[in-house]
Amino acid sequence: QVQLVESGGGLVQAGGSLRLSCAASGSFWSIGDMGWYRQCPGKQRELVARITRYDSTDYGNSVKGRFTISRDNAKNTVYLQMNSLKPEDTGVYYCNAQIWSPGSHTYWGQGTQVTVSS
């Protein structure tokens, strides 16, 4: 049973920082692309950032220059460093990963709440 477990969400004031982590556990062969998505109140789920196994990255326009995605392949973990947070960053953040176990499947974490107060 493959699971993605997120941590690091919480309440922070505008201008502050948070670091999210997402670790994959269970039995699998390898992990491909990993990413973070978010669902802000009243909006559809959107891409925040994604990273390939070889550290190529892509960011949503609203977070470029403020957020940084990284991964530790030895720990099967992806991170999201969020700086200069704004109230509009408030939402539930989900990680996802493409995992071969065998066959390729996309897994999602349970979500972690990020709240930015003004």
Secondary structure, 3 states (H helix, E strand, C coil): CCEEEEECCEEEECCCCEEEEEEEECCCCEEEEEEEEEECCCCCCEEEEEECCCCCEEECHHHCCCEEEEEEHHHCEEEEEECCCCHHHCEEEEEEEEEECCCEEEEECCCEEEEEEC
